[in-house]
Amino acid sequence: MGPVRGKRLEAHLLRLLGEPRSLDELHALLKPFYPSLSKASLFALLVRLRREGRVLYREERFLLSGEEEGQDA
């Protein structure tokens, strides 16, 4: 995945995480826009964002961290 496409996917993903969503839900929502997106690569992106403190994982769902919600405006 190219750097521009990766950043676009990341921005789209962060937008969707305004409410808690499971990996399956996120994959289903993003797949029409990114046909070659696999669950494994989506999960890897979510793990990276979690390590950066931008995403939380609670009760089997991913959501924006409190810091990221303020920056989303």
PDB file of N, CA, C and O in Angstrom, chain B, residues numbered from 101:
ATOM      1  N   MET B 101       0.847  -1.169   0.000  1.00  0.00           N
ATOM      2  CA  MET B 101       0.000   0.000   0.000  1.00  0.00           C
ATOM      3  C   MET B 101       0.890   1.229   0.000  1.00  0.00           C
ATOM      4  O   MET B 101       1.824   1.327   0.796  1.00  0.00           O
ATOM      5  N   GLY B 102       0.603   2.165  -0.890  1.00  0.00           N
ATOM      6  CA  GLY B 102       1.387   3.381  -0.996  1.00  0.00           C
ATOM      7  C   GLY B 102       1.165   4.308   0.196  1.00  0.00           C
ATOM      8  O   GLY B 102       0.170   4.183   0.910  1.00  0.00           O
ATOM      9  N   PRO B 103       2.095   5.237   0.406  1.00  0.00           N
ATOM     10  CA  PRO B 103       1.985   6.129   1.563  1.00  0.00           C
ATOM     11  C   PRO B 103       0.728   7.005   1.552  1.00  0.00           C
ATOM     12  O   PRO B 103       0.130   7.236   2.602  1.00  0.00           O
ATOM     13  N   VAL B 104       0.330   7.488   0.391  1.00  0.00           N
ATOM     14  CA  VAL B 104      -0.863   8.338   0.313  1.00  0.00           C
ATOM     15  C   VAL B 104      -2.103   7.512   0.604  1.00  0.00           C
ATOM     16  O   VAL B 104      -2.979   7.941   1.354  1.00  0.00           O
ATOM     17  N   ARG B 105      -2.178   6.345   0.021  1.00  0.00           N
ATOM     18  CA  ARG B 105      -3.329   5.469   0.244  1.00  0.00           C
ATOM     19  C   ARG B 105      -3.384   5.034   1.705  1.00  0.00           C
ATOM     20  O   ARG B 105      -4.465   4.942   2.287  1.00  0.00           O
ATOM     21  N   GLY B 106      -2.230   4.768   2.295  1.00  0.00           N
ATOM     22  CA  GLY B 106      -2.172   4.370   3.699  1.00  0.00           C
ATOM     23  C   GLY B 106      -2.654   5.469   4.622  1.00  0.00           C
ATOM     24  O   GLY B 106      -3.364   5.199   5.590  1.00  0.00           O
ATOM     25  N   LYS B 107      -2.278   6.704   4.337  1.00  0.00           N
ATOM     26  CA  LYS B 107      -2.724   7.842   5.149  1.00  0.00           C
ATOM     27  C   LYS B 107      -4.223   8.072   4.981  1.00  0.00           C
ATOM     28  O   LYS B 107      -4.920   8.412   5.937  1.00  0.00           O
ATOM     29  N   ARG B 108      -4.709   7.883   3.756  1.00  0.00           N
ATOM     30  CA  ARG B 108      -6.144   8.038   3.503  1.00  0.00           C
ATOM     31  C   ARG B 108      -6.936   6.970   4.263  1.00  0.00           C
ATOM     32  O   ARG B 108      -7.970   7.265   4.862  1.00  0.00           O
ATOM     33  N   LEU B 109      -6.444   5.736   4.232  1.00  0.00           N
ATOM     34  CA  LEU B 109      -7.081   4.647   4.966  1.00  0.00           C
ATOM     35  C   LEU B 109      -7.069   4.949   6.462  1.00  0.00           C
ATOM     36  O   LEU B 109      -8.074   4.748   7.145  1.00  0.00           O
ATOM     37  N   GLU B 110      -5.950   5.425   6.965  1.00  0.00           N
ATOM     38  CA  GLU B 110      -5.834   5.760   8.381  1.00  0.00           C
ATOM     39  C   GLU B 110      -6.846   6.843   8.766  1.00  0.00           C
ATOM     40  O   GLU B 110      -7.515   6.725   9.793  1.00  0.00           O
ATOM     41  N   ALA B 111      -6.961   7.884   7.961  1.00  0.00           N
ATOM     42  CA  ALA B 111      -7.911   8.959   8.237  1.00  0.00           C
ATOM     43  C   ALA B 111      -9.346   8.442   8.204  1.00  0.00           C
ATOM     44  O   ALA B 111     -10.161   8.801   9.055  1.00  0.00           O
ATOM     45  N   HIS B 112      -9.647   7.613   7.235  1.00  0.00           N
ATOM     46  CA  HIS B 112     -10.989   7.033   7.114  1.00  0.00           C
ATOM     47  C   HIS B 112     -11.290   6.169   8.341  1.00  0.00           C
ATOM     48  O   HIS B 112     -12.385   6.235   8.900  1.00  0.00           O
ATOM     49  N   LEU B 113     -10.324   5.371   8.750  1.00  0.00           N
ATOM     50  CA  LEU B 113     -10.478   4.496   9.906  1.00  0.00           C
ATOM     51  C   LEU B 113     -10.718   5.306  11.177  1.00  0.00           C
ATOM     52  O   LEU B 113     -11.616   4.987  11.956  1.00  0.00           O
ATOM     53  N   LEU B 114      -9.926   6.344  11.388  1.00  0.00           N
ATOM     54  CA  LEU B 114     -10.089   7.169  12.584  1.00  0.00           C
ATOM     55  C   LEU B 114     -11.461   7.846  12.605  1.00  0.00           C
ATOM     56  O   LEU B 114     -12.056   8.022  13.668  1.00  0.00           O
ATOM     57  N   ARG B 115     -11.948   8.215  11.451  1.00  0.00           N
ATOM     58  CA  ARG B 115     -13.281   8.820  11.350  1.00  0.00           C
ATOM     59  C   ARG B 115     -14.354   7.821  11.778  1.00  0.00           C
ATOM     60  O   ARG B 115     -15.304   8.181  12.473  1.00  0.00           O
ATOM     61  N   LEU B 116     -14.198   6.559  11.356  1.00  0.00           N
ATOM     62  CA  LEU B 116     -15.177   5.529  11.707  1.00  0.00           C
ATOM     63  C   LEU B 116     -15.147   5.177  13.189  1.00  0.00           C
ATOM     64  O   LEU B 116     -16.130   4.669  13.728  1.00  0.00           O
ATOM     65  N   LEU B 117     -14.037   5.441  13.841  1.00  0.00           N
ATOM     66  CA  LEU B 117     -13.900   5.071  15.241  1.00  0.00           C
ATOM     67  C   LEU B 117     -14.476   6.118  16.187  1.00  0.00           C
ATOM     68  O   LEU B 117     -14.149   6.127  17.374  1.00  0.00           O
ATOM     69  N   GLY B 118     -15.318   6.987  15.681  1.00  0.00           N
ATOM     70  CA  GLY B 118     -16.036   7.918  16.535  1.00  0.00           C
ATOM     71  C   GLY B 118     -16.962   7.173  17.486  1.00  0.00           C
ATOM     72  O   GLY B 118     -17.352   7.696  18.531  1.00  0.00           O
ATOM     73  N   GLU B 119     -17.304   5.959  17.114  1.00  0.00           N
ATOM     74  CA  GLU B 119     -18.065   5.072  17.993  1.00  0.00           C
ATOM     75  C   GLU B 119     -17.361   3.716  18.010  1.00  0.00           C
ATOM     76  O   GLU B 119     -16.733   3.339  17.021  1.00  0.00           O
ATOM     77  N   PRO B 120     -17.456   2.979  19.117  1.00  0.00           N
ATOM     78  CA  PRO B 120     -16.758   1.684  19.209  1.00  0.00           C
ATOM     79  C   PRO B 120     -17.230   0.705  18.132  1.00  0.00           C
ATOM     80  O   PRO B 120     -18.428   0.560  17.886  1.00  0.00           O
ATOM     81  N   ARG B 121     -16.263   0.037  17.495  1.00  0.00           N
ATOM     82  CA  ARG B 121     -16.584  -0.933  16.437  1.00  0.00           C
ATOM     83  C   ARG B 121     -15.653  -2.134  16.530  1.00  0.00           C
ATOM     84  O   ARG B 121     -14.500  -2.015  16.947  1.00  0.00           O
ATOM     85  N   SER B 122     -16.164  -3.275  16.141  1.00  0.00           N
ATOM     86  CA  SER B 122     -15.355  -4.491  16.121  1.00  0.00           C
ATOM     87  C   SER B 122     -14.512  -4.529  14.838  1.00  0.00           C
ATOM     88  O   SER B 122     -14.750  -3.767  13.902  1.00  0.00           O
ATOM     89  N   LEU B 123     -13.543  -5.414  14.818  1.00  0.00           N
ATOM     90  CA  LEU B 123     -12.703  -5.583  13.627  1.00  0.00           C
ATOM     91  C   LEU B 123     -13.565  -5.961  12.423  1.00  0.00           C
ATOM     92  O   LEU B 123     -13.360  -5.443  11.325  1.00  0.00           O
ATOM     93  N   ASP B 124     -14.519  -6.854  12.626  1.00  0.00           N
ATOM     94  CA  ASP B 124     -15.392  -7.275  11.524  1.00  0.00           C
ATOM     95  C   ASP B 124     -16.229  -6.111  10.986  1.00  0.00           C
ATOM     96  O   ASP B 124     -16.398  -5.969   9.775  1.00  0.00           O
ATOM     97  N   GLU B 125     -16.747  -5.287  11.886  1.00  0.00           N
ATOM     98  CA  GLU B 125     -17.538  -4.126  11.458  1.00  0.00           C
ATOM     99  C   GLU B 125     -16.686  -3.149  10.656  1.00  0.00           C
ATOM    100  O   GLU B 125     -17.102  -2.661   9.605  1.00  0.00           O
ATOM    101  N   LEU B 126     -15.492  -2.871  11.163  1.00  0.00           N
ATOM    102  CA  LEU B 126     -14.594  -1.955  10.458  1.00  0.00           C
ATOM    103  C   LEU B 126     -14.225  -2.489   9.082  1.00  0.00           C
ATOM    104  O   LEU B 126     -14.211  -1.747   8.099  1.00  0.00           O
ATOM    105  N   HIS B 127     -13.929  -3.777   9.022  1.00  0.00           N
ATOM    106  CA  HIS B 127     -13.553  -4.386   7.750  1.00  0.00           C
ATOM    107  C   HIS B 127     -14.703  -4.289   6.746  1.00  0.00           C
ATOM    108  O   HIS B 127     -14.491  -3.968   5.577  1.00  0.00           O
ATOM    109  N   ALA B 128     -15.927  -4.571   7.214  1.00  0.00           N
ATOM    110  CA  ALA B 128     -17.096  -4.510   6.328  1.00  0.00           C
ATOM    111  C   ALA B 128     -17.339  -3.085   5.827  1.00  0.00           C
ATOM    112  O   ALA B 128     -17.740  -2.889   4.680  1.00  0.00           O
ATOM    113  N   LEU B 129     -17.098  -2.099   6.679  1.00  0.00           N
ATOM    114  CA  LEU B 129     -17.308  -0.706   6.273  1.00  0.00           C
ATOM    115  C   LEU B 129     -16.226  -0.198   5.326  1.00  0.00           C
ATOM    116  O   LEU B 129     -16.507   0.618   4.448  1.00  0.00           O
ATOM    117  N   LEU B 130     -15.000  -0.668   5.495  1.00  0.00           N
ATOM    118  CA  LEU B 130     -13.884  -0.177   4.684  1.00  0.00           C
ATOM    119  C   LEU B 130     -13.676  -0.951   3.381  1.00  0.00           C
ATOM    120  O   LEU B 130     -13.130  -0.411   2.419  1.00  0.00           O
ATOM    121  N   LYS B 131     -14.103  -2.193   3.346  1.00  0.00           N
ATOM    122  CA  LYS B 131     -13.858  -3.064   2.188  1.00  0.00           C
ATOM    123  C   LYS B 131     -14.357  -2.476   0.858  1.00  0.00           C
ATOM    124  O   LYS B 131     -13.661  -2.608  -0.148  1.00  0.00           O
ATOM    125  N   PRO B 132     -15.533  -1.833   0.812  1.00  0.00           N
ATOM    126  CA  PRO B 132     -15.972  -1.253  -0.478  1.00  0.00           C
ATOM    127  C   PRO B 132     -15.032  -0.162  -1.003  1.00  0.00           C
ATOM    128  O   PRO B 132     -14.910   0.017  -2.215  1.00  0.00           O
ATOM    129  N   PHE B 133     -14.375   0.560  -0.110  1.00  0.00           N
ATOM    130  CA  PHE B 133     -13.470   1.640  -0.515  1.00  0.00           C
ATOM    131  C   PHE B 133     -12.046   1.152  -0.780  1.00  0.00           C
ATOM    132  O   PHE B 133     -11.298   1.766  -1.540  1.00  0.00           O
ATOM    133  N   TYR B 134     -11.685   0.036  -0.138  1.00  0.00           N
ATOM    134  CA  TYR B 134     -10.339  -0.535  -0.260  1.00  0.00           C
ATOM    135  C   TYR B 134     -10.490  -2.034  -0.528  1.00  0.00           C
ATOM    136  O   TYR B 134     -10.320  -2.835   0.391  1.00  0.00           O
ATOM    137  N   PRO B 135     -10.806  -2.433  -1.765  1.00  0.00           N
ATOM    138  CA  PRO B 135     -11.109  -3.836  -2.085  1.00  0.00           C
ATOM    139  C   PRO B 135     -10.003  -4.833  -1.730  1.00  0.00           C
ATOM    140  O   PRO B 135     -10.292  -5.995  -1.444  1.00  0.00           O
ATOM    141  N   SER B 136      -8.756  -4.396  -1.745  1.00  0.00           N
ATOM    142  CA  SER B 136      -7.672  -5.338  -1.446  1.00  0.00           C
ATOM    143  C   SER B 136      -7.334  -5.388   0.046  1.00  0.00           C
ATOM    144  O   SER B 136      -6.397  -6.082   0.440  1.00  0.00           O
ATOM    145  N   LEU B 137      -8.077  -4.670   0.869  1.00  0.00           N
ATOM    146  CA  LEU B 137      -7.823  -4.619   2.309  1.00  0.00           C
ATOM    147  C   LEU B 137      -8.177  -5.951   2.964  1.00  0.00           C
ATOM    148  O   LEU B 137      -9.309  -6.424   2.862  1.00  0.00           O
ATOM    149  N   SER B 138      -7.208  -6.540   3.627  1.00  0.00           N
ATOM    150  CA  SER B 138      -7.468  -7.784   4.360  1.00  0.00           C
ATOM    151  C   SER B 138      -7.672  -7.458   5.834  1.00  0.00           C
ATOM    152  O   SER B 138      -7.263  -6.399   6.311  1.00  0.00           O
ATOM    153  N   LYS B 139      -8.310  -8.382   6.547  1.00  0.00           N
ATOM    154  CA  LYS B 139      -8.494  -8.172   7.983  1.00  0.00           C
ATOM    155  C   LYS B 139      -7.146  -8.108   8.689  1.00  0.00           C
ATOM    156  O   LYS B 139      -6.990  -7.370   9.661  1.00  0.00           O
ATOM    157  N   ALA B 140      -6.181  -8.869   8.212  1.00  0.00           N
ATOM    158  CA  ALA B 140      -4.857  -8.887   8.830  1.00  0.00           C
ATOM    159  C   ALA B 140      -4.173  -7.526   8.711  1.00  0.00           C
ATOM    160  O   ALA B 140      -3.586  -7.047   9.681  1.00  0.00           O
ATOM    161  N   SER B 141      -4.240  -6.900   7.540  1.00  0.00           N
ATOM    162  CA  SER B 141      -3.593  -5.594   7.383  1.00  0.00           C
ATOM    163  C   SER B 141      -4.359  -4.509   8.151  1.00  0.00           C
ATOM    164  O   SER B 141      -3.745  -3.578   8.671  1.00  0.00           O
ATOM    165  N   LEU B 142      -5.682  -4.618   8.228  1.00  0.00           N
ATOM    166  CA  LEU B 142      -6.465  -3.687   9.022  1.00  0.00           C
ATOM    167  C   LEU B 142      -6.108  -3.833  10.502  1.00  0.00           C
ATOM    168  O   LEU B 142      -5.952  -2.840  11.212  1.00  0.00           O
ATOM    169  N   PHE B 143      -5.983  -5.064  10.953  1.00  0.00           N
ATOM    170  CA  PHE B 143      -5.616  -5.316  12.347  1.00  0.00           C
ATOM    171  C   PHE B 143      -4.220  -4.759  12.645  1.00  0.00           C
ATOM    172  O   PHE B 143      -3.996  -4.177  13.706  1.00  0.00           O
ATOM    173  N   ALA B 144      -3.296  -4.937  11.719  1.00  0.00           N
ATOM    174  CA  ALA B 144      -1.939  -4.400  11.896  1.00  0.00           C
ATOM    175  C   ALA B 144      -1.970  -2.878  12.024  1.00  0.00           C
ATOM    176  O   ALA B 144      -1.250  -2.313  12.847  1.00  0.00           O
ATOM    177  N   LEU B 145      -2.791  -2.217  11.226  1.00  0.00           N
ATOM    178  CA  LEU B 145      -2.926  -0.762  11.316  1.00  0.00           C
ATOM    179  C   LEU B 145      -3.510  -0.367  12.668  1.00  0.00           C
ATOM    180  O   LEU B 145      -3.046   0.587  13.291  1.00  0.00           O
ATOM    181  N   LEU B 146      -4.522  -1.093  13.121  1.00  0.00           N
ATOM    182  CA  LEU B 146      -5.128  -0.805  14.422  1.00  0.00           C
ATOM    183  C   LEU B 146      -4.135  -1.004  15.565  1.00  0.00           C
ATOM    184  O   LEU B 146      -4.125  -0.231  16.523  1.00  0.00           O
ATOM    185  N   VAL B 147      -3.307  -2.032  15.468  1.00  0.00           N
ATOM    186  CA  VAL B 147      -2.286  -2.281  16.493  1.00  0.00           C
ATOM    187  C   VAL B 147      -1.281  -1.135  16.514  1.00  0.00           C
ATOM    188  O   VAL B 147      -0.890  -0.675  17.586  1.00  0.00           O
ATOM    189  N   ARG B 148      -0.861  -0.674  15.347  1.00  0.00           N
ATOM    190  CA  ARG B 148       0.080   0.457  15.290  1.00  0.00           C
ATOM    191  C   ARG B 148      -0.528   1.702  15.917  1.00  0.00           C
ATOM    192  O   ARG B 148       0.128   2.401  16.690  1.00  0.00           O
ATOM    193  N   LEU B 149      -1.787   1.978  15.580  1.00  0.00           N
ATOM    194  CA  LEU B 149      -2.464   3.143  16.144  1.00  0.00           C
ATOM    195  C   LEU B 149      -2.648   2.997  17.656  1.00  0.00           C
ATOM    196  O   LEU B 149      -2.611   3.985  18.389  1.00  0.00           O
ATOM    197  N   ARG B 150      -2.843   1.769  18.112  1.00  0.00           N
ATOM    198  CA  ARG B 150      -2.960   1.534  19.554  1.00  0.00           C
ATOM    199  C   ARG B 150      -1.627   1.800  20.245  1.00  0.00           C
ATOM    200  O   ARG B 150      -1.593   2.408  21.315  1.00  0.00           O
ATOM    201  N   ARG B 151      -0.537   1.351  19.644  1.00  0.00           N
ATOM    202  CA  ARG B 151       0.790   1.606  20.219  1.00  0.00           C
ATOM    203  C   ARG B 151       1.104   3.090  20.263  1.00  0.00           C
ATOM    204  O   ARG B 151       1.794   3.550  21.172  1.00  0.00           O
ATOM    205  N   GLU B 152       0.608   3.842  19.292  1.00  0.00           N
ATOM    206  CA  GLU B 152       0.812   5.294  19.250  1.00  0.00           C
ATOM    207  C   GLU B 152      -0.125   6.021  20.217  1.00  0.00           C
ATOM    208  O   GLU B 152       0.002   7.231  20.403  1.00  0.00           O
ATOM    209  N   GLY B 153      -1.054   5.304  20.826  1.00  0.00           N
ATOM    210  CA  GLY B 153      -1.978   5.903  21.783  1.00  0.00           C
ATOM    211  C   GLY B 153      -3.162   6.592  21.146  1.00  0.00           C
ATOM    212  O   GLY B 153      -3.847   7.378  21.801  1.00  0.00           O
ATOM    213  N   ARG B 154      -3.412   6.316  19.897  1.00  0.00           N
ATOM    214  CA  ARG B 154      -4.508   6.988  19.181  1.00  0.00           C
ATOM    215  C   ARG B 154      -5.801   6.190  19.201  1.00  0.00           C
ATOM    216  O   ARG B 154      -6.881   6.738  18.979  1.00  0.00           O
ATOM    217  N   VAL B 155      -5.688   4.883  19.468  1.00  0.00           N
ATOM    218  CA  VAL B 155      -6.841   3.985  19.456  1.00  0.00           C
ATOM    219  C   VAL B 155      -6.807   3.136  20.729  1.00  0.00           C
ATOM    220  O   VAL B 155      -5.737   2.755  21.204  1.00  0.00           O
ATOM    221  N   LEU B 156      -7.977   2.851  21.266  1.00  0.00           N
ATOM    222  CA  LEU B 156      -8.110   1.974  22.420  1.00  0.00           C
ATOM    223  C   LEU B 156      -8.826   0.700  22.007  1.00  0.00           C
ATOM    224  O   LEU B 156      -9.560   0.685  21.019  1.00  0.00           O
ATOM    225  N   TYR B 157      -8.612  -0.374  22.768  1.00  0.00           N
ATOM    226  CA  TYR B 157      -9.309  -1.632  22.527  1.00  0.00           C
ATOM    227  C   TYR B 157      -9.969  -2.023  23.841  1.00  0.00           C
ATOM    228  O   TYR B 157      -9.293  -2.348  24.818  1.00  0.00           O
ATOM    229  N   ARG B 158     -11.301  -1.986  23.853  1.00  0.00           N
ATOM    230  CA  ARG B 158     -12.051  -2.317  25.064  1.00  0.00           C
ATOM    231  C   ARG B 158     -13.257  -3.154  24.700  1.00  0.00           C
ATOM    232  O   ARG B 158     -13.973  -2.857  23.744  1.00  0.00           O
ATOM    233  N   GLU B 159     -13.477  -4.212  25.480  1.00  0.00           N
ATOM    234  CA  GLU B 159     -14.653  -5.073  25.302  1.00  0.00           C
ATOM    235  C   GLU B 159     -14.819  -5.531  23.855  1.00  0.00           C
ATOM    236  O   GLU B 159     -15.912  -5.468  23.293  1.00  0.00           O
ATOM    237  N   GLU B 160     -13.726  -5.988  23.264  1.00  0.00           N
ATOM    238  CA  GLU B 160     -13.699  -6.520  21.896  1.00  0.00           C
ATOM    239  C   GLU B 160     -14.056  -5.491  20.837  1.00  0.00           C
ATOM    240  O   GLU B 160     -14.503  -5.851  19.748  1.00  0.00           O
ATOM    241  N   ARG B 161     -13.861  -4.210  21.147  1.00  0.00           N
ATOM    242  CA  ARG B 161     -14.154  -3.141  20.194  1.00  0.00           C
ATOM    243  C   ARG B 161     -13.026  -2.111  20.211  1.00  0.00           C
ATOM    244  O   ARG B 161     -12.390  -1.871  21.237  1.00  0.00           O
ATOM    245  N   PHE B 162     -12.804  -1.520  19.059  1.00  0.00           N
ATOM    246  CA  PHE B 162     -11.809  -0.457  18.924  1.00  0.00           C
ATOM    247  C   PHE B 162     -12.536   0.880  18.985  1.00  0.00           C
ATOM    248  O   PHE B 162     -13.663   1.003  18.506  1.00  0.00           O
ATOM    249  N   LEU B 163     -11.882   1.892  19.582  1.00  0.00           N
ATOM    250  CA  LEU B 163     -12.442   3.223  19.640  1.00  0.00           C
ATOM    251  C   LEU B 163     -11.318   4.237  19.754  1.00  0.00           C
ATOM    252  O   LEU B 163     -10.188   3.889  20.097  1.00  0.00           O
ATOM    253  N   LEU B 164     -11.632   5.487  19.466  1.00  0.00           N
ATOM    254  CA  LEU B 164     -10.633   6.549  19.561  1.00  0.00           C
ATOM    255  C   LEU B 164     -10.242   6.763  21.006  1.00  0.00           C
ATOM    256  O   LEU B 164     -11.073   6.645  21.907  1.00  0.00           O
ATOM    257  N   SER B 165      -8.983   7.076  21.227  1.00  0.00           N
ATOM    258  CA  SER B 165      -8.566   7.456  22.572  1.00  0.00           C
ATOM    259  C   SER B 165      -9.111   8.849  22.852  1.00  0.00           C
ATOM    260  O   SER B 165      -9.507   9.551  21.921  1.00  0.00           O
ATOM    261  N   GLY B 166      -9.138   9.258  24.100  1.00  0.00           N
ATOM    262  CA  GLY B 166      -9.661  10.575  24.470  1.00  0.00           C
ATOM    263  C   GLY B 166      -8.901  11.701  23.801  1.00  0.00           C
ATOM    264  O   GLY B 166      -9.506  12.695  23.400  1.00  0.00           O
ATOM    265  N   GLU B 167      -7.576  11.571  23.670  1.00  0.00           N
ATOM    266  CA  GLU B 167      -6.751  12.604  23.043  1.00  0.00           C
ATOM    267  C   GLU B 167      -7.132  12.784  21.575  1.00  0.00           C
ATOM    268  O   GLU B 167      -7.220  13.910  21.087  1.00  0.00           O
ATOM    269  N   GLU B 168      -7.354  11.693  20.886  1.00  0.00           N
ATOM    270  CA  GLU B 168      -7.638  11.730  19.448  1.00  0.00           C
ATOM    271  C   GLU B 168      -9.013  12.326  19.167  1.00  0.00           C
ATOM    272  O   GLU B 168      -9.202  12.962  18.130  1.00  0.00           O
ATOM    273  N   GLU B 169      -9.974  12.135  20.065  1.00  0.00           N
ATOM    274  CA  GLU B 169     -11.315  12.675  19.859  1.00  0.00           C
ATOM    275  C   GLU B 169     -11.292  14.186  19.782  1.00  0.00           C
ATOM    276  O   GLU B 169     -12.029  14.774  18.991  1.00  0.00           O
ATOM    277  N   GLY B 170     -10.458  14.830  20.591  1.00  0.00           N
ATOM    278  CA  GLY B 170     -10.359  16.272  20.576  1.00  0.00           C
ATOM    279  C   GLY B 170      -9.745  16.809  19.298  1.00  0.00           C
ATOM    280  O   GLY B 170     -10.065  17.923  18.882  1.00  0.00           O
ATOM    281  N   GLN B 171      -8.873  16.045  18.670  1.00  0.00           N
ATOM    282  CA  GLN B 171      -8.187  16.463  17.451  1.00  0.00           C
ATOM    283  C   GLN B 171      -9.017  16.213  16.203  1.00  0.00           C
ATOM    284  O   GLN B 171      -8.675  16.703  15.127  1.00  0.00           O
ATOM    285  N   ASP B 172     -10.094  15.461  16.328  1.00  0.00           N
ATOM    286  CA  ASP B 172     -10.887  15.035  15.174  1.00  0.00           C
ATOM    287  C   ASP B 172     -11.704  16.175  14.564  1.00  0.00           C
ATOM    288  O   ASP B 172     -12.201  16.038  13.446  1.00  0.00           O
ATOM    289  N   ALA B 173     -11.848  17.262  15.252  1.00  0.00           N
ATOM    290  CA  ALA B 173     -12.706  18.362  14.775  1.00  0.00           C
ATOM    291  C   ALA B 173     -12.187  19.020  13.520  1.00  0.00           C
ATOM    292  O   ALA B 173     -12.807  19.955  13.012  1.00  0.00           O
TER     293      ALA B 173
END
